[in-house]
């Protein structure tokens, strides 16, 4: 049996390829999974559980079908879909996770986070995040009429291209996790295994006796997810269809303490 971790699918009305890939994954791997964790940015944008679209309805149906099979489903907010609420989760049969949170999986404590909180060098983003994710701001926004939220959503999407241009001009290290922050979190939560997404740089990083797995964003050429069993864990590319052999790690290689940090 296997537990799957995915993130950064960025579903939207024009992402039919990603929608089909996700639905196929849920249909083929979901029924035999121990659990499925979605660690943020399932959607490219989200402006309220009352907004409807065909791709959203198809996804909710696929997830709820797994929920009826008693497959545990978990979802975490990302920087793009932090307005996902209880109504969506109830319809999909998912449990909303706090960011960060610690789980116990196959007798291993694992720290889960979307990942953007680790990018502390990007001070402008952190200030913006703190503002828009203020509970009062979220409440006020969701109280707006649906037509106005949709209009704001279209404006936000139009800005994404300019944001990409901004990202291309600054030091790439600023957009990645801050190494010292990773160590701080591992020590704070007393774990030696972390899983996150957000940075779109899928890899398995090891430092002394710790492991950090970065999930991939879903593009036309790659969709790397993490599969963990009682024996090992590996990054698997759903598009390439074969495991990334360099990322296949046996469980006996998992870290056991932070004593060497």
LONUBA-388497 format. One record per residue: residue in one letter; residue number from 1; x, y, z of N, C-alpha, C, O in turn. Coordinates in steps of 0.05 Angstrom, whole numbers. Example, Ala and Ser with C-alpha at 12.3 -4.5 7.8 and 13.67 -1.06 7.14 Angstrom:
BEGIN
R   residuo   num       nu       nv       nw      cau      cav      caw       cu       cv       cw       ou       ov       ow
R         a     1      264     -114      156      246      -90      156      264      -66      156      285      -66      169
R         s     2      257      -45      142      273      -21      143      258        1      157      268       23      161
//
This chain:
BEGIN
R   residuo   num       nu       nv       nw      cau      cav      caw       cu       cv       cw       ou       ov       ow
R         x     1       17      -24        0        0        0        0       18       25        0       40       24       10
R         x     2        7       47      -11       23       71      -15        7       96       -8      -17       97      -11
R         x     3       21      115        3       10      142        8       22      161      -11       46      161      -16
R         x     4        5      178      -24       14      196      -45       12      225      -35       -6      233      -21
R         x     5       32      241      -44       33      269      -38       36      284      -65       54      279      -80
R         x     6       18      303      -69       18      318      -94       15      348      -87        4      355      -66
R         x     7       23      365     -106       18      394     -102       22      408     -128       31      397     -148
R         x     8       14      434     -128       19      452     -151        9      441     -177       23      442     -198
R         x     9      -16      431     -177      -28      422     -202      -39      446     -218      -39      446     -242
R         x    10      -47      467     -204      -55      493     -216      -78      489     -235      -77      499     -258
R         x    11      -99      476     -227     -122      472     -244     -137      498     -250     -140      515     -232
R         x    12     -146      501     -274     -163      523     -282     -178      515     -307     -174      493     -317
R         x    13     -195      532     -317     -213      525     -339     -198      517     -364     -208      501     -380
R         x    14     -173      527     -367     -158      521     -391     -137      499     -388     -121      494     -405
R         x    15     -138      486     -364     -117      465     -359     -128      437     -362     -127      421     -344
R         x    16     -140      432     -385     -153      406     -390     -133      383     -387     -141      361     -378
R         x    17     -108      386     -396      -89      365     -394      -83      357     -365      -82      334     -358
R         x    18      -79      377     -348      -75      372     -320      -99      359     -306      -96      342     -289
R         x    19     -123      369     -314     -147      357     -303     -150      328     -310     -156      311     -293
R         x    20     -145      321     -335     -146      293     -344     -125      276     -330     -131      253     -322
R         x    21     -101      287     -327      -80      272     -314      -87      267     -284      -82      245     -274
R         x    22      -98      287     -271     -105      284     -243     -128      264     -240     -128      247     -222
R         x    23     -149      266     -257     -171      248     -255     -163      219     -260     -172      201     -248
R         x    24     -144      216     -279     -134      189     -285     -118      178     -261     -121      155     -254
R         x    25     -102      195     -248      -87      187     -225     -106      178     -202     -102      158     -190
R         x    26     -127      194     -197     -146      188     -176     -161      162     -182     -167      146     -164
R         x    27     -167      157     -208     -182      133     -215     -165      108     -214     -174       87     -205
R         x    28     -140      110     -222     -123       86     -223     -108       80     -198     -105       57     -190
R         x    29      -98      101     -184      -82       97     -160      -98      101     -134      -92       90     -113
R         x    30     -118      118     -136     -134      125     -112     -146      102      -97     -143      101      -73
R         x    31     -160       83     -111     -174       62      -96     -156       44      -79     -166       32      -60
R         x    32     -130       42      -86     -112       25      -70      -93       41      -53      -75       30      -40
R         x    33      -97       67      -51      -79       84      -35      -86       82       -5     -109       78        2
R         x    34      -65       84       11      -70       87       40      -82      115       46      -98      117       64
R         x    35      -73      135       31      -82      162       35      -71      179       12      -51      172       -1
R         x    36      -84      202        7      -74      221      -13      -73      249        0      -93      258       12
R         x    37      -50      262       -1      -46      288       10      -42      308      -13      -24      304      -30
R         x    38      -57      330      -14      -54      351      -34      -43      375      -19      -57      388       -3
R         x    39      -17      382      -23       -4      402       -7       -4      430      -20       17      443      -23
R         x    40      -27      439      -28      -30      466      -37      -29      471      -67      -17      455      -81
R         x    41      -42      492      -75      -43      500     -103      -55      479     -121      -45      474     -143
R         x    42      -75      466     -111      -91      448     -128     -103      464     -151     -105      454     -173
R         x    43     -111      488     -144     -123      506     -164     -104      530     -170      -90      539     -152
R         x    44     -105      540     -194      -89      563     -202      -99      588     -187      -83      605     -179
R         x    45     -125      590     -184     -137      612     -168     -162      600     -155     -174      581     -165
R         x    46     -171      612     -133     -196      603     -120     -207      627     -106     -195      639      -88
R         x    47     -232      634     -113     -244      658     -102     -272      653      -90     -289      670      -89
R         x    48     -275      629      -79     -299      622      -65     -310      595      -72     -310      587      -95
R         x    49     -320      581      -52     -331      554      -56     -357      555      -72     -366      534      -82
R         x    50     -369      578      -75     -395      580      -90     -390      583     -120     -410      584     -135
R         x    51     -366      586     -129     -360      589     -157     -359      561     -170     -347      543     -159
R         x    52     -373      558     -192     -375      531     -205     -363      530     -232     -362      550     -247
R         x    53     -353      507     -240     -342      501     -266     -342      471     -270     -341      456     -251
R         x    54     -342      463     -295     -343      434     -301     -319      420     -290     -322      398     -278
R         x    55     -295      431     -292     -271      417     -283     -271      414     -252     -260      395     -241
R         x    56     -284      434     -239     -286      432     -209     -306      410     -202     -300      394     -184
R         x    57     -328      409     -215     -348      388     -210     -337      360     -215     -342      342     -199
R         x    58     -322      357     -236     -310      331     -242     -290      323     -221     -289      299     -213
R         x    59     -275      342     -211     -255      335     -190     -269      328     -164     -262      309     -151
R         x    60     -289      344     -157     -304      338     -132     -316      310     -133     -317      295     -113
R         x    61     -327      303     -157     -339      276     -160     -318      254     -157     -323      234     -143
R         x    62     -295      258     -169     -274      238     -167     -264      235     -139     -259      212     -129
R         x    63     -260      257     -124     -251      256      -97     -272      243      -78     -265      227      -62
R         x    64     -296      252      -82     -318      241      -64     -322      211      -69     -330      197      -51
R         x    65     -317      202      -94     -319      174     -100     -298      158      -83     -304      136      -73
R         x    66     -274      169      -81     -253      156      -64     -261      157      -35     -256      139      -20
R         x    67     -273      180      -27     -281      183        1     -301      161        9     -301      152       32
R         x    68     -319      154      -10     -339      133       -4     -326      106       -1     -337       87       11
R         x    69     -301      103      -12     -286       78       -8     -269       79       17     -252       61       22
R         x    70     -273      100       33     -258      104       58     -228      109       53     -211      102       70
R         x    71     -221      121       30     -193      130       26     -190      157       38     -203      176       30
R         x    72     -172      160       58     -168      186       71     -157      206       51     -137      201       37
R         x    73     -169      229       49     -161      251       31     -156      276       47     -172      285       63
R         x    74     -133      288       42     -125      312       57     -117      334       37     -105      329       17
R         x    75     -124      359       44     -117      381       27     -107      404       44     -117      409       66
R         x    76      -88      419       33      -76      441       47      -77      466       29      -76      463        4
R         x    77      -81      489       41      -81      513       25      -54      518       13      -33      512       24
R         x    78      -54      530      -11      -30      540      -24      -31      570      -25      -49      582      -15
R         x    79      -11      582      -38      -11      611      -41      -32      620      -62      -38      644      -63
R         x    80      -41      601      -78      -61      608      -99      -89      602      -92     -108      615     -101
R         x    81      -93      582      -74     -121      573      -68     -126      574      -38     -140      556      -28
R         x    82     -115      594      -24     -119      595        5     -147      602       13     -153      602       37
R         x    83     -165      608       -6     -192      613        1     -210      589       -1     -234      590        3
R         x    84     -198      566       -7     -213      541       -6     -226      537       22     -213      542       42
R         x    85     -251      530       22     -265      529       47     -278      502       53     -274      482       39
R         x    86     -294      502       75     -307      478       84     -327      466       65     -330      442       63
R         x    87     -340      484       50     -360      474       31     -348      457        9     -359      435        3
R         x    88     -326      465       -2     -312      449      -22     -302      423       -9     -306      401      -21
R         x    89     -290      425       14     -278      401       27     -300      380       34     -296      356       30
R         x    90     -323      390       43     -345      371       49     -355      358       24     -361      334       24
R         x    91     -358      373        2     -367      361      -23     -348      341      -35     -356      322      -47
R         x    92     -322      346      -30     -301      329      -42     -293      306      -23     -279      288      -31
R         x    93     -302      308        2     -295      287       22     -267      289       32     -255      270       40
R         x    94     -256      314       32     -229      319       41     -228      332       68     -247      346       76
R         x    95     -206      328       82     -201      342      107     -181      364      102     -160      359       91
R         x    96     -187      388      111     -169      411      108     -148      411      130     -154      410      153
R         x    97     -122      411      121     -100      410      140      -89      438      145      -91      456      128
R         x    98      -79      442      170      -66      467      176      -38      467      163      -27      446      157
R         x    99      -28      491      158       -1      493      147       16      509      166       11      533      171
R         x   100       37      496      178       46      469      174       31      449      192       16      457      210
R         x   101       36      423      188       26      403      206       45      379      206       60      375      187
R         x   102       44      363      227       60      339      230       42      315      230       22      314      244
R         x   103       49      295      213       34      270      212       53      247      220       77      250      219
R         x   104       41      225      228       55      201      233       48      181      211       26      172      209
R         x   105       68      174      195       63      157      172       83      133      172      107      138      171
R         x   106       73      109      174       89       85      175      111       88      196      134       81      192
R         x   107      103       97      220      120      100      243      142      122      239      163      121      252
R         x   108      137      141      222      155      163      217      140      189      220      118      193      209
R         x   109      151      208      236      140      234      238      148      251      214      172      253      208
R         x   110      129      263      200      135      279      176      122      306      178       98      308      185
R         x   111      137      327      172      127      354      172      117      361      144      132      358      124
R         x   112       92      370      142       80      378      117       76      408      116       67      420      136
R         x   113       81      420       93       76      449       89       74      454       59       85      439       43
R         x   114       59      475       52       58      482       24       86      490       14       95      482       -7
R         x   115      100      506       31      127      514       24      133      543       22      156      552       25
R         x   116      112      559       18      117      588       14      127      602       40      141      622       39
R         x   117      119      591       63      128      603       88      158      599       92      170      613      109
R         x   118      170      581       78      199      576       80      215      595       64      240      597       67
R         x   119      202      610       46      217      628       28      219      656       41      208      675       31
R         x   120      233      657       63      234      681       79      250      704       67      247      727       75
R         x   121      267      698       47      283      719       34      266      737       16      274      759       10
R         x   122      243      726        7      225      742       -9      207      758        9      183      751       13
R         x   123      218      780       20      203      795       40      178      809       29      158      811       44
R         x   124      179      817        4      155      830       -8      132      810       -9      109      817       -2
R         x   125      138      785      -17      117      765      -18      106      759       10       82      757       14
R         x   126      124      756       30      116      749       57       97      771       68       78      764       82
R         x   127      102      796       62       85      818       71       58      816       58       37      819       70
R         x   128       58      810       31       33      807       16       17      783       27       -7      785       31
R         x   129       31      761       32       18      737       42        4      743       69      -19      734       74
R         x   130       18      756       86        8      762      113      -18      779      111      -36      776      126
R         x   131      -18      797       91      -42      815       88      -66      799       77      -87      800       89
R         x   132      -62      785       54      -85      773       41      -95      749       56     -118      741       53
R         x   133      -78      736       73      -88      714       88      -97      721      117     -102      703      133
R         x   134      -99      747      122     -111      756      147     -140      747      147     -155      752      127
R         x   135     -150      734      168     -178      724      168     -198      746      162     -219      740      150
R         x   136     -193      770      171     -213      792      166     -213      799      137     -235      802      125
R         x   137     -190      800      124     -189      806       95     -202      784       79     -217      789       60
R         x   138     -198      759       87     -210      736       73     -240      737       76     -255      733       57
R         x   139     -250      744      100     -279      745      105     -291      768       88     -312      764       75
R         x   140     -278      791       87     -289      813       72     -289      807       42     -309      813       28
R         x   141     -268      794       32     -267      787        3     -289      768       -4     -303      771      -24
R         x   142     -293      747       12     -313      727        6     -341      737       10     -360      724        1
R         x   143     -344      760       23     -370      773       26     -378      789        1     -401      797       -1
R         x   144     -359      793      -17     -365      808      -41     -383      792      -59     -384      768      -58
R         x   145     -399      806      -77     -415      792      -96     -399      774     -114     -375      780     -120
R         x   146     -411      753     -124     -396      733     -140     -385      747     -165     -362      741     -173
R         x   147     -400      764     -178     -390      777     -203     -365      794     -198     -348      795     -215
R         x   148     -364      806     -174     -341      823     -168     -317      806     -162     -294      813     -170
R         x   149     -321      784     -148     -298      766     -143     -287      754     -169     -263      751     -172
R         x   150     -305      748     -187     -296      737     -213     -280      759     -229     -260      752     -242
R         x   151     -289      783     -227     -275      805     -241     -247      809     -229     -228      813     -243
R         x   152     -246      808     -202     -220      810     -189     -202      787     -196     -178      790     -200
R         x   153     -214      763     -198     -199      739     -205     -187      741     -232     -164      733     -236
R         x   154     -202      752     -252     -191      756     -279     -168      775     -278     -149      772     -293
R         x   155     -170      796     -262     -149      816     -260     -124      803     -248     -101      808     -257
R         x   156     -127      786     -227     -105      773     -215      -91      754     -234      -66      753     -236
R         x   157     -107      739     -250      -95      722     -270      -80      737     -291      -59      728     -300
R         x   158      -89      760     -299      -76      776     -319      -49      787     -308      -31      792     -324
R         x   159      -47      790     -282      -22      799     -270       -1      777     -268       23      783     -263
R         x   160       -9      752     -270        9      730     -266       32      731     -286       55      723     -279
R         x   161       27      739     -310       49      741     -330       70      762     -321       94      757     -323
R         x   162       60      785     -311       79      805     -301       94      795     -276      117      802     -273
R         x   163       80      779     -260       94      768     -237      116      749     -245      137      748     -233
R         x   164      111      734     -267      131      716     -277      155      732     -288      178      723     -284
R         x   165      150      754     -300      172      771     -310      188      782     -287      212      784     -288
R         x   166      174      789     -265      188      799     -241      205      777     -230      228      782     -222
R         x   167      195      753     -228      210      731     -217      235      725     -233      256      717     -222
R         x   168      233      729     -259      256      723     -277      279      744     -273      302      738     -280
R         x   169      272      767     -262      292      788     -260      307      789     -234      328      801     -231
R         x   170      296      774     -213      309      776     -187      325      750     -182      323      731     -197
R         x   171      341      751     -161      358      728     -154      340      704     -149      323      705     -131
R         x   172      345      682     -164      328      658     -160      329      647     -131      309      635     -123
R         x   173      350      652     -117      352      642      -89      331      654      -72      322      641      -52
R         x   174      323      678      -78      302      692      -62      276      677      -63      260      677      -44
R         x   175      271      665      -87      245      651      -91      246      622      -81      225      609      -80
R         x   176      269      613      -72      271      586      -62      270      587      -31      270      608      -19
R         x   177      268      564      -19      267      563       10      294      573       22      315      570        9
R         x   178      292      584       45      316      593       60      327      569       76      313      559       93
R         x   179      351      560       70      362      536       83      361      537      113      354      518      126
R         x   180      368      560      125      367      563      154      339      560      165      335      550      187
R         x   181      319      569      149      291      567      158      283      538      159      268      530      176
R         x   182      292      522      139      286      494      139      296      480      164      281      465      177
R         x   183      321      486      171      332      474      195      317      483      220      312      467      238
R         x   184      309      509      221      294      519      244      268      504      247      260      496      269
R         x   185      254      499      225      228      485      226      232      456      235      217      446      252
R         x   186      253      442      224      258      415      231      263      412      261      253      394      275
R         x   187      278      431      272      284      431      301      259      438      317      254      426      338
R         x   188      244      458      308      221      467      322      200      445      325      188      441      347
R         x   189      195      430      303      175      409      304      186      382      311      172      362      311
R         x   190      212      381      316      225      356      325      221      333      305      213      311      313
R         x   191      226      339      280      223      319      259      249      320      242      265      338      244
R         x   192      253      299      226      276      299      208      268      293      179      285      286      163
R         x   193      242      296      174      231      290      147      210      311      141      191      315      156
R         x   194      214      325      118      196      347      110      187      343       81      203      334       64
R         x   195      162      349       76      151      348       48      138      375       42      122      384       58
R         x   196      144      387       19      131      411       11      131      414      -19      144      399      -33
R         x   197      116      434      -28      116      440      -57      124      469      -60      144      478      -48
R         x   198      109      484      -77      111      513      -81      134      522      -98      130      538     -116
R         x   199      158      512      -94      182      522     -108      184      512     -137      200      522     -153
R         x   200      169      491     -144      170      479     -170      198      468     -177      206      468     -200
R         x   201      212      458     -157      238      446     -161      239      418     -148      251      414     -127
R         x   202      225      399     -161      223      372     -149      250      359     -144      267      358     -163
R         x   203      254      349     -120      280      336     -113      278      325      -85      259      331      -70
R         x   204      297      308      -79      300      298      -52      326      308      -41      348      301      -52
R         x   205      325      325      -21      349      337       -9      355      323       17      337      318       33
R         x   206      380      317       22      389      306       47      411      323       59      428      333       45
R         x   207      409      327       85      429      342      100      434      328      126      416      327      143
R         x   208      458      318      129      465      302      153      444      280      156      443      261      141
R         x   209      427      283      177      408      261      183      380      270      177      361      259      189
R         x   210      376      288      158      349      298      152      343      295      122      362      294      105
R         x   211      318      295      115      309      293       87      287      313       82      268      316       98
R         x   212      289      327       60      268      345       51      261      338       22      277      339        4
R         x   213      235      332       18      225      324       -8      209      348      -19      191      357       -7
R         x   214      217      356      -43      202      378      -57      185      366      -79      196      353      -97
R         x   215      160      371      -78      142      360      -99      143      378     -124      151      401     -122
R         x   216      135      367     -146      137      382     -171      111      396     -179       89      388     -170
R         x   217      113      417     -195       90      429     -207       83      414     -232      100      402     -245
R         x   218       57      414     -239       48      398     -262       49      415     -288       35      435     -290
R         x   219       65      406     -306       68      420     -332       62      401     -355       54      379     -350
R         x   220       67      410     -379       63      393     -402       83      371     -404       79      350     -418
R         x   221      106      374     -390      127      354     -393      133      339     -367      147      319     -368
R         x   222      122      347     -345      129      334     -320      107      338     -299       94      359     -298
R         x   223      103      318     -282       84      320     -259       94      300     -238       84      278     -235
R         x   224      114      310     -222      127      292     -203      112      293     -176      107      314     -164
R         x   225      105      269     -167       91      266     -141      108      248     -123      127      235     -133
R         x   226      102      247      -98      117      230      -79      100      206      -71       76      209      -64
R         x   227      111      182      -73       98      158      -65      114      146      -42      138      140      -44
R         x   228      101      142      -19      114      131        4       99      105       12       75      104       15
R         x   229      115       84       16      105       58       26      119       52       52      136       68       61
R         x   230      113       29       64      126       21       88      155       13       83      171       11      102
R         x   231      162        9       57      190        0       50      207       23       40      231       23       46
R         x   232      196       41       24      213       62       12      196       86        4      172       87        8
R         x   233      209      106       -8      195      129      -19      210      138      -44      234      135      -46
R         x   234      194      149      -63      206      157      -88      189      178     -101      164      180      -98
R         x   235      202      195     -117      188      214     -134      181      200     -160      198      187     -172
R         x   236      156      202     -168      146      189     -192      135      210     -211      120      228     -202
R         x   237      143      209     -236      133      228     -256      109      215     -270      112      195     -284
R         x   238       85      226     -266       61      215     -278       61      217     -308       47      201     -321
R         x   239       76      236     -319       77      239     -348       97      220     -360       92      207     -380
R         x   240      121      218     -347      141      200     -357      134      171     -352      144      153     -366
R         x   241      115      166     -333      104      140     -326      124      121     -312      116      100     -303
R         x   242      149      129     -310      169      112     -297      180      127     -273      184      151     -275
R         x   243      187      113     -251      199      127     -228      225      140     -235      240      129     -252
R         x   244      231      162     -223      257      174     -225      276      157     -208      277      160     -183
R         x   245      291      140     -221      307      120     -207      327      133     -187      333      121     -166
R         x   246      336      157     -193      355      170     -176      342      179     -150      356      186     -131
R         x   247      316      179     -149      302      189     -126      289      167     -109      273      173      -92
R         x   248      296      142     -115      284      119     -101      301      114      -75      324      106      -78
R         x   249      289      117      -52      304      116      -27      291       95       -8      267       98       -3
R         x   250      306       76        2      295       56       20      289       69       47      302       88       55
R         x   251      269       58       62      262       69       87      284       68      108      286       84      126
R         x   252      302       48      105      324       47      124      344       69      121      362       72      137
R         x   253      341       85       99      358      108       95      345      133      105      358      155      104
R         x   254      321      131      116      308      155      126      322      164      151      332      148      167
R         x   255      324      191      155      338      201      179      324      194      205      300      190      205
R         x   256      339      193      226      327      186      252      330      208      272      316      206      293
R         x   257      347      228      268      350      249      288      362      273      276      372      273      254
R         x   258      362      295      292      375      320      284      402      324      298      413      346      298
R         x   259      412      303      310      435      306      327      460      314      312      479      325      324
R         x   260      460      310      285      484      316      270      483      344      258      502      352      244
R         x   261      461      358      262      459      384      250      477      404      264      478      428      257
//
